[in-house]
Amino acid sequence: MKVLSFETPSKINLFLRVLGKRGDGYHEILTEMVMISLSDRMTVRTGDGGERSDSLTLSGRAIDGVPDDNLVLKAFRLFREASSGSLGSPKSRPVFVADLEKRIPVGAGLGGGSGNAAGALWAANSLSGSPLNREALETLAGKLGSDVPFFLGSPHSAAFGRGERIRPLPPFSDRIVLVWNPGFTVSTRDVYQKLDAKPVPLLTEGECIHRINSLLSDGFRKNDLERVTIDMHPVLGKAKGCLQGGGAEFALMSGSGPSFFGIFSEIQAAERVRQEIVEHLGGWAGVFHTLDSSPFAP
């Protein structure tokens, strides 16, 4: 029996620009992401012979939905299908047993589930002798969700397309990040539908990279989904005001929300605002830092 234990990080979006709605129903986006130290804890082992199928045990924060629909189990199934030619006969293919302690708020715009899926793919491949190369793993990750490929690579990256096409960026300086979550979720689908984006043709990789570079050079710090989500839940606007009023260098919603974050230069200021925002608005808040490496990078 082989065992791996590791952290699966979360992320924040330092900007998110929605260019429009594509013909395939997805939205064309440009975004800058960085991983942060807020993480879940996962242990994955190969079965000892008594298990006939993959399994997942959850603890910590509750997750809604059918267990078999969890991205961790989907990742195991997808990995086995993709690597079947390298794993021998069906009887000799490994069964994976995972324990996941959820600490990242669920449905929060922080990529917790995507990080779990990336970790499951990485662990399954590592425990199986690495039959799939990095490119193959990233292709599988893109089938699981738009954010999943990001967690397999550079902790500071730009993404485009529907968010699954990743371009590594130079290391992001270590920063203090205060994350606040209101304790409820929002539907990503609803947020994008309420955005009422205009149709846009598919852009080439060169066009996307050019636009991303322009946004980076301009120091662009905006999330095009923020106003829609705040209109749905006005308390989110109050949270952004608390972060800005408390001295954050900038405050922004992550992904489609509802989590907000502020970047601080001093941990004392971040801790003070963390206490104030929970006292005044409720929810949950924590102080973390940006990561300079991914646990799943080559």
Contacts in CASP RR format, 6 or more apart in sequence:
PFRMAT RR
TARGET T0000
AUTHOR 0000-0000-0000
METHOD contacts of the structure
MODEL  1
MKVLSFETPSKINLFLRVLGKRGDGYHEILTEMVMISLSDRMTVRTGDGG
ERSDSLTLSGRAIDGVPDDNLVLKAFRLFREASSGSLGSPKSRPVFVADL
EKRIPVGAGLGGGSGNAAGALWAANSLSGSPLNREALETLAGKLGSDVPF
FLGSPHSAAFGRGERIRPLPPFSDRIVLVWNPGFTVSTRDVYQKLDAKPV
PLLTEGECIHRINSLLSDGFRKNDLERVTIDMHPVLGKAKGCLQGGGAEF
ALMSGSGPSFFGIFSEIQAAERVRQEIVEHLGGWAGVFHTLDSSPFAP
1 45 0 8 1.000
1 46 0 8 1.000
1 47 0 8 1.000
1 48 0 8 1.000
2 45 0 8 1.000
2 46 0 8 1.000
2 127 0 8 1.000
3 43 0 8 1.000
3 44 0 8 1.000
3 45 0 8 1.000
4 43 0 8 1.000
4 44 0 8 1.000
4 45 0 8 1.000
4 123 0 8 1.000
4 126 0 8 1.000
4 127 0 8 1.000
5 41 0 8 1.000
5 42 0 8 1.000
5 43 0 8 1.000
6 41 0 8 1.000
6 42 0 8 1.000
6 43 0 8 1.000
6 119 0 8 1.000
6 123 0 8 1.000
6 295 0 8 1.000
7 39 0 8 1.000
7 40 0 8 1.000
7 41 0 8 1.000
7 42 0 8 1.000
7 295 0 8 1.000
8 39 0 8 1.000
8 40 0 8 1.000
8 41 0 8 1.000
8 42 0 8 1.000
8 112 0 8 1.000
8 113 0 8 1.000
8 115 0 8 1.000
8 116 0 8 1.000
8 118 0 8 1.000
8 119 0 8 1.000
8 151 0 8 1.000
8 295 0 8 1.000
9 35 0 8 1.000
9 36 0 8 1.000
9 37 0 8 1.000
9 38 0 8 1.000
9 39 0 8 1.000
9 115 0 8 1.000
9 151 0 8 1.000
9 155 0 8 1.000
9 291 0 8 1.000
9 294 0 8 1.000
9 295 0 8 1.000
10 35 0 8 1.000
10 36 0 8 1.000
10 38 0 8 1.000
10 39 0 8 1.000
10 104 0 8 1.000
10 110 0 8 1.000
10 111 0 8 1.000
10 112 0 8 1.000
10 115 0 8 1.000
11 33 0 8 1.000
11 34 0 8 1.000
11 35 0 8 1.000
11 36 0 8 1.000
11 110 0 8 1.000
11 111 0 8 1.000
11 114 0 8 1.000
11 147 0 8 1.000
11 150 0 8 1.000
11 151 0 8 1.000
11 254 0 8 1.000
12 33 0 8 1.000
12 34 0 8 1.000
12 36 0 8 1.000
12 110 0 8 1.000
12 177 0 8 1.000
12 179 0 8 1.000
12 252 0 8 1.000
12 254 0 8 1.000
12 261 0 8 1.000
13 31 0 8 1.000
13 32 0 8 1.000
13 33 0 8 1.000
13 223 0 8 1.000
13 252 0 8 1.000
13 253 0 8 1.000
13 254 0 8 1.000
13 255 0 8 1.000
14 31 0 8 1.000
14 32 0 8 1.000
14 33 0 8 1.000
14 34 0 8 1.000
14 221 0 8 1.000
14 252 0 8 1.000
15 30 0 8 1.000
15 31 0 8 1.000
15 32 0 8 1.000
15 215 0 8 1.000
15 220 0 8 1.000
15 221 0 8 1.000
15 222 0 8 1.000
15 223 0 8 1.000
15 252 0 8 1.000
16 29 0 8 1.000
16 30 0 8 1.000
16 31 0 8 1.000
16 222 0 8 1.000
16 223 0 8 1.000
16 224 0 8 1.000
16 225 0 8 1.000
16 255 0 8 1.000
17 29 0 8 1.000
17 30 0 8 1.000
17 31 0 8 1.000
17 211 0 8 1.000
17 215 0 8 1.000
17 220 0 8 1.000
17 222 0 8 1.000
17 224 0 8 1.000
18 27 0 8 1.000
18 28 0 8 1.000
18 29 0 8 1.000
18 192 0 8 1.000
18 195 0 8 1.000
18 197 0 8 1.000
18 224 0 8 1.000
18 225 0 8 1.000
19 27 0 8 1.000
19 28 0 8 1.000
19 29 0 8 1.000
19 30 0 8 1.000
19 197 0 8 1.000
19 200 0 8 1.000
19 203 0 8 1.000
19 211 0 8 1.000
20 27 0 8 1.000
20 28 0 8 1.000
20 197 0 8 1.000
20 198 0 8 1.000
20 199 0 8 1.000
20 200 0 8 1.000
21 27 0 8 1.000
21 28 0 8 1.000
21 197 0 8 1.000
21 198 0 8 1.000
21 199 0 8 1.000
21 200 0 8 1.000
22 28 0 8 1.000
22 162 0 8 1.000
22 199 0 8 1.000
22 200 0 8 1.000
22 201 0 8 1.000
22 202 0 8 1.000
23 199 0 8 1.000
23 202 0 8 1.000
26 161 0 8 1.000
26 162 0 8 1.000
27 162 0 8 1.000
27 192 0 8 1.000
27 195 0 8 1.000
27 197 0 8 1.000
28 160 0 8 1.000
28 161 0 8 1.000
28 162 0 8 1.000
28 200 0 8 1.000
28 202 0 8 1.000
28 203 0 8 1.000
29 159 0 8 1.000
29 160 0 8 1.000
29 161 0 8 1.000
29 162 0 8 1.000
29 163 0 8 1.000
30 158 0 8 1.000
30 159 0 8 1.000
30 160 0 8 1.000
30 208 0 8 1.000
30 211 0 8 1.000
30 212 0 8 1.000
30 215 0 8 1.000
31 158 0 8 1.000
31 159 0 8 1.000
31 160 0 8 1.000
31 163 0 8 1.000
31 255 0 8 1.000
32 156 0 8 1.000
32 157 0 8 1.000
32 158 0 8 1.000
32 159 0 8 1.000
32 169 0 8 1.000
32 212 0 8 1.000
32 215 0 8 1.000
32 216 0 8 1.000
33 147 0 8 1.000
33 150 0 8 1.000
33 156 0 8 1.000
33 157 0 8 1.000
33 158 0 8 1.000
33 159 0 8 1.000
34 155 0 8 1.000
34 156 0 8 1.000
34 172 0 8 1.000
34 290 0 8 1.000
34 291 0 8 1.000
35 151 0 8 1.000
35 155 0 8 1.000
35 156 0 8 1.000
35 290 0 8 1.000
35 291 0 8 1.000
35 294 0 8 1.000
36 177 0 8 1.000
36 179 0 8 1.000
36 288 0 8 1.000
36 289 0 8 1.000
36 290 0 8 1.000
36 291 0 8 1.000
37 288 0 8 1.000
37 289 0 8 1.000
37 290 0 8 1.000
37 291 0 8 1.000
38 103 0 8 1.000
38 104 0 8 1.000
38 110 0 8 1.000
38 179 0 8 1.000
38 286 0 8 1.000
38 288 0 8 1.000
39 103 0 8 1.000
39 104 0 8 1.000
40 100 0 8 1.000
40 101 0 8 1.000
40 102 0 8 1.000
40 103 0 8 1.000
40 104 0 8 1.000
40 112 0 8 1.000
40 115 0 8 1.000
40 116 0 8 1.000
41 100 0 8 1.000
41 101 0 8 1.000
41 103 0 8 1.000
42 72 0 8 1.000
42 98 0 8 1.000
42 99 0 8 1.000
42 100 0 8 1.000
42 101 0 8 1.000
42 116 0 8 1.000
42 119 0 8 1.000
42 120 0 8 1.000
42 123 0 8 1.000
43 98 0 8 1.000
43 99 0 8 1.000
44 96 0 8 1.000
44 97 0 8 1.000
44 98 0 8 1.000
44 120 0 8 1.000
44 123 0 8 1.000
44 124 0 8 1.000
44 127 0 8 1.000
45 96 0 8 1.000
45 97 0 8 1.000
45 127 0 8 1.000
46 94 0 8 1.000
46 95 0 8 1.000
46 96 0 8 1.000
46 97 0 8 1.000
46 127 0 8 1.000
47 94 0 8 1.000
47 95 0 8 1.000
47 96 0 8 1.000
47 97 0 8 1.000
49 95 0 8 1.000
51 95 0 8 1.000
51 97 0 8 1.000
52 95 0 8 1.000
53 95 0 8 1.000
54 73 0 8 1.000
54 76 0 8 1.000
54 77 0 8 1.000
54 95 0 8 1.000
54 96 0 8 1.000
54 97 0 8 1.000
54 98 0 8 1.000
55 96 0 8 1.000
55 97 0 8 1.000
55 98 0 8 1.000
56 67 0 8 1.000
56 70 0 8 1.000
56 72 0 8 1.000
56 73 0 8 1.000
56 98 0 8 1.000
56 99 0 8 1.000
56 100 0 8 1.000
57 98 0 8 1.000
57 99 0 8 1.000
57 100 0 8 1.000
58 67 0 8 1.000
58 70 0 8 1.000
58 100 0 8 1.000
58 102 0 8 1.000
59 99 0 8 1.000
59 100 0 8 1.000
59 101 0 8 1.000
59 102 0 8 1.000
60 101 0 8 1.000
60 102 0 8 1.000
60 103 0 8 1.000
61 102 0 8 1.000
61 103 0 8 1.000
61 104 0 8 1.000
61 105 0 8 1.000
61 106 0 8 1.000
62 102 0 8 1.000
62 106 0 8 1.000
63 70 0 8 1.000
63 102 0 8 1.000
63 106 0 8 1.000
64 106 0 8 1.000
67 73 0 8 1.000
70 116 0 8 1.000
71 113 0 8 1.000
71 114 0 8 1.000
71 116 0 8 1.000
71 117 0 8 1.000
71 120 0 8 1.000
71 144 0 8 1.000
71 145 0 8 1.000
71 148 0 8 1.000
72 98 0 8 1.000
72 100 0 8 1.000
72 116 0 8 1.000
72 117 0 8 1.000
72 120 0 8 1.000
73 98 0 8 1.000
73 120 0 8 1.000
74 117 0 8 1.000
74 144 0 8 1.000
75 117 0 8 1.000
75 118 0 8 1.000
75 119 0 8 1.000
75 120 0 8 1.000
75 121 0 8 1.000
75 124 0 8 1.000
75 140 0 8 1.000
75 144 0 8 1.000
76 96 0 8 1.000
76 98 0 8 1.000
76 120 0 8 1.000
76 124 0 8 1.000
78 121 0 8 1.000
78 140 0 8 1.000
78 143 0 8 1.000
78 144 0 8 1.000
79 120 0 8 1.000
79 121 0 8 1.000
79 124 0 8 1.000
79 125 0 8 1.000
79 128 0 8 1.000
79 132 0 8 1.000
79 140 0 8 1.000
80 87 0 8 1.000
80 93 0 8 1.000
80 124 0 8 1.000
82 132 0 8 1.000
82 136 0 8 1.000
82 140 0 8 1.000
83 125 0 8 1.000
83 128 0 8 1.000
83 131 0 8 1.000
83 132 0 8 1.000
84 93 0 8 1.000
85 131 0 8 1.000
86 128 0 8 1.000
86 131 0 8 1.000
86 132 0 8 1.000
87 93 0 8 1.000
87 94 0 8 1.000
87 128 0 8 1.000
87 131 0 8 1.000
94 124 0 8 1.000
94 127 0 8 1.000
94 128 0 8 1.000
96 120 0 8 1.000
96 123 0 8 1.000
96 124 0 8 1.000
96 127 0 8 1.000
98 120 0 8 1.000
98 123 0 8 1.000
100 116 0 8 1.000
104 110 0 8 1.000
104 111 0 8 1.000
104 112 0 8 1.000
104 113 0 8 1.000
105 181 0 8 1.000
105 183 0 8 1.000
105 259 0 8 1.000
105 284 0 8 1.000
106 112 0 8 1.000
106 113 0 8 1.000
106 185 0 8 1.000
107 185 0 8 1.000
107 186 0 8 1.000
108 181 0 8 1.000
108 185 0 8 1.000
108 254 0 8 1.000
108 257 0 8 1.000
108 258 0 8 1.000
108 259 0 8 1.000
109 254 0 8 1.000
109 255 0 8 1.000
109 256 0 8 1.000
109 257 0 8 1.000
109 258 0 8 1.000
109 259 0 8 1.000
110 179 0 8 1.000
110 181 0 8 1.000
110 254 0 8 1.000
110 259 0 8 1.000
111 147 0 8 1.000
114 144 0 8 1.000
114 145 0 8 1.000
114 146 0 8 1.000
114 147 0 8 1.000
114 148 0 8 1.000
114 150 0 8 1.000
114 151 0 8 1.000
115 147 0 8 1.000
115 148 0 8 1.000
115 151 0 8 1.000
117 141 0 8 1.000
117 144 0 8 1.000
117 145 0 8 1.000
117 148 0 8 1.000
117 151 0 8 1.000
118 141 0 8 1.000
118 148 0 8 1.000
118 149 0 8 1.000
118 150 0 8 1.000
118 151 0 8 1.000
118 152 0 8 1.000
118 296 0 8 1.000
119 151 0 8 1.000
119 295 0 8 1.000
119 296 0 8 1.000
121 137 0 8 1.000
121 140 0 8 1.000
121 141 0 8 1.000
121 144 0 8 1.000
121 148 0 8 1.000
121 152 0 8 1.000
122 137 0 8 1.000
122 152 0 8 1.000
122 295 0 8 1.000
122 296 0 8 1.000
125 131 0 8 1.000
125 132 0 8 1.000
125 137 0 8 1.000
132 140 0 8 1.000
134 152 0 8 1.000
134 298 0 8 1.000
137 152 0 8 1.000
138 149 0 8 1.000
138 152 0 8 1.000
138 166 0 8 1.000
141 148 0 8 1.000
141 149 0 8 1.000
141 151 0 8 1.000
141 152 0 8 1.000
141 164 0 8 1.000
142 148 0 8 1.000
142 149 0 8 1.000
142 164 0 8 1.000
145 164 0 8 1.000
146 159 0 8 1.000
146 162 0 8 1.000
146 163 0 8 1.000
146 164 0 8 1.000
147 159 0 8 1.000
147 163 0 8 1.000
147 164 0 8 1.000
148 164 0 8 1.000
149 164 0 8 1.000
149 166 0 8 1.000
150 157 0 8 1.000
150 159 0 8 1.000
150 166 0 8 1.000
151 294 0 8 1.000
151 296 0 8 1.000
152 294 0 8 1.000
152 296 0 8 1.000
152 297 0 8 1.000
153 166 0 8 1.000
153 168 0 8 1.000
153 294 0 8 1.000
153 296 0 8 1.000
153 297 0 8 1.000
154 166 0 8 1.000
154 168 0 8 1.000
154 169 0 8 1.000
154 294 0 8 1.000
154 297 0 8 1.000
155 172 0 8 1.000
155 290 0 8 1.000
155 291 0 8 1.000
155 292 0 8 1.000
155 293 0 8 1.000
155 294 0 8 1.000
155 297 0 8 1.000
156 168 0 8 1.000
156 169 0 8 1.000
156 170 0 8 1.000
156 171 0 8 1.000
156 172 0 8 1.000
156 290 0 8 1.000
157 166 0 8 1.000
157 167 0 8 1.000
157 168 0 8 1.000
157 169 0 8 1.000
158 166 0 8 1.000
158 167 0 8 1.000
158 169 0 8 1.000
158 209 0 8 1.000
158 212 0 8 1.000
158 216 0 8 1.000
159 165 0 8 1.000
159 166 0 8 1.000
159 167 0 8 1.000
160 167 0 8 1.000
160 203 0 8 1.000
160 205 0 8 1.000
160 208 0 8 1.000
160 209 0 8 1.000
160 212 0 8 1.000
161 202 0 8 1.000
161 203 0 8 1.000
161 208 0 8 1.000
165 205 0 8 1.000
165 208 0 8 1.000
167 209 0 8 1.000
167 212 0 8 1.000
169 216 0 8 1.000
171 292 0 8 1.000
172 290 0 8 1.000
172 292 0 8 1.000
173 290 0 8 1.000
174 289 0 8 1.000
174 290 0 8 1.000
174 292 0 8 1.000
175 263 0 8 1.000
175 264 0 8 1.000
175 289 0 8 1.000
175 290 0 8 1.000
176 263 0 8 1.000
176 264 0 8 1.000
176 265 0 8 1.000
176 266 0 8 1.000
176 267 0 8 1.000
176 270 0 8 1.000
176 287 0 8 1.000
176 288 0 8 1.000
176 289 0 8 1.000
177 261 0 8 1.000
177 262 0 8 1.000
177 263 0 8 1.000
177 264 0 8 1.000
177 270 0 8 1.000
177 287 0 8 1.000
177 288 0 8 1.000
177 289 0 8 1.000
177 290 0 8 1.000
178 243 0 8 1.000
178 248 0 8 1.000
178 261 0 8 1.000
178 262 0 8 1.000
178 264 0 8 1.000
178 270 0 8 1.000
178 273 0 8 1.000
178 274 0 8 1.000
178 285 0 8 1.000
178 286 0 8 1.000
178 287 0 8 1.000
178 288 0 8 1.000
179 254 0 8 1.000
179 259 0 8 1.000
179 260 0 8 1.000
179 261 0 8 1.000
179 262 0 8 1.000
179 285 0 8 1.000
179 286 0 8 1.000
179 287 0 8 1.000
179 288 0 8 1.000
180 239 0 8 1.000
180 242 0 8 1.000
180 243 0 8 1.000
180 259 0 8 1.000
180 260 0 8 1.000
180 261 0 8 1.000
180 274 0 8 1.000
180 277 0 8 1.000
180 278 0 8 1.000
180 281 0 8 1.000
180 283 0 8 1.000
180 284 0 8 1.000
180 285 0 8 1.000
180 286 0 8 1.000
181 258 0 8 1.000
181 259 0 8 1.000
181 283 0 8 1.000
181 284 0 8 1.000
181 285 0 8 1.000
182 233 0 8 1.000
182 235 0 8 1.000
182 236 0 8 1.000
182 239 0 8 1.000
182 258 0 8 1.000
182 259 0 8 1.000
182 281 0 8 1.000
182 282 0 8 1.000
182 283 0 8 1.000
183 258 0 8 1.000
183 283 0 8 1.000
183 284 0 8 1.000
184 233 0 8 1.000
184 258 0 8 1.000
185 258 0 8 1.000
186 229 0 8 1.000
186 232 0 8 1.000
186 233 0 8 1.000
186 256 0 8 1.000
186 257 0 8 1.000
186 258 0 8 1.000
188 256 0 8 1.000
190 232 0 8 1.000
191 225 0 8 1.000
191 228 0 8 1.000
191 229 0 8 1.000
191 232 0 8 1.000
191 256 0 8 1.000
191 257 0 8 1.000
192 225 0 8 1.000
192 256 0 8 1.000
194 228 0 8 1.000
194 231 0 8 1.000
194 232 0 8 1.000
195 224 0 8 1.000
195 225 0 8 1.000
195 228 0 8 1.000
203 211 0 8 1.000
221 250 0 8 1.000
221 252 0 8 1.000
222 252 0 8 1.000
223 252 0 8 1.000
223 253 0 8 1.000
223 254 0 8 1.000
223 255 0 8 1.000
225 253 0 8 1.000
225 255 0 8 1.000
225 256 0 8 1.000
225 257 0 8 1.000
226 240 0 8 1.000
226 252 0 8 1.000
226 253 0 8 1.000
229 236 0 8 1.000
229 253 0 8 1.000
229 256 0 8 1.000
229 257 0 8 1.000
229 258 0 8 1.000
230 236 0 8 1.000
230 237 0 8 1.000
230 240 0 8 1.000
230 253 0 8 1.000
233 258 0 8 1.000
235 281 0 8 1.000
236 253 0 8 1.000
236 257 0 8 1.000
236 258 0 8 1.000
236 260 0 8 1.000
238 280 0 8 1.000
238 281 0 8 1.000
239 260 0 8 1.000
239 277 0 8 1.000
239 281 0 8 1.000
240 251 0 8 1.000
240 252 0 8 1.000
240 253 0 8 1.000
240 260 0 8 1.000
241 251 0 8 1.000
242 273 0 8 1.000
242 276 0 8 1.000
242 277 0 8 1.000
242 280 0 8 1.000
242 281 0 8 1.000
243 251 0 8 1.000
243 260 0 8 1.000
243 261 0 8 1.000
243 262 0 8 1.000
243 273 0 8 1.000
243 277 0 8 1.000
244 250 0 8 1.000
244 251 0 8 1.000
246 269 0 8 1.000
246 272 0 8 1.000
246 273 0 8 1.000
246 276 0 8 1.000
247 264 0 8 1.000
247 269 0 8 1.000
247 273 0 8 1.000
248 262 0 8 1.000
248 263 0 8 1.000
248 264 0 8 1.000
248 273 0 8 1.000
249 262 0 8 1.000
249 263 0 8 1.000
249 264 0 8 1.000
249 265 0 8 1.000
250 262 0 8 1.000
250 263 0 8 1.000
251 260 0 8 1.000
251 261 0 8 1.000
251 262 0 8 1.000
251 263 0 8 1.000
252 260 0 8 1.000
252 261 0 8 1.000
252 262 0 8 1.000
253 259 0 8 1.000
253 260 0 8 1.000
254 260 0 8 1.000
254 261 0 8 1.000
262 270 0 8 1.000
264 270 0 8 1.000
264 273 0 8 1.000
267 287 0 8 1.000
270 287 0 8 1.000
271 287 0 8 1.000
274 285 0 8 1.000
274 286 0 8 1.000
274 287 0 8 1.000
277 285 0 8 1.000
278 284 0 8 1.000
278 285 0 8 1.000
END
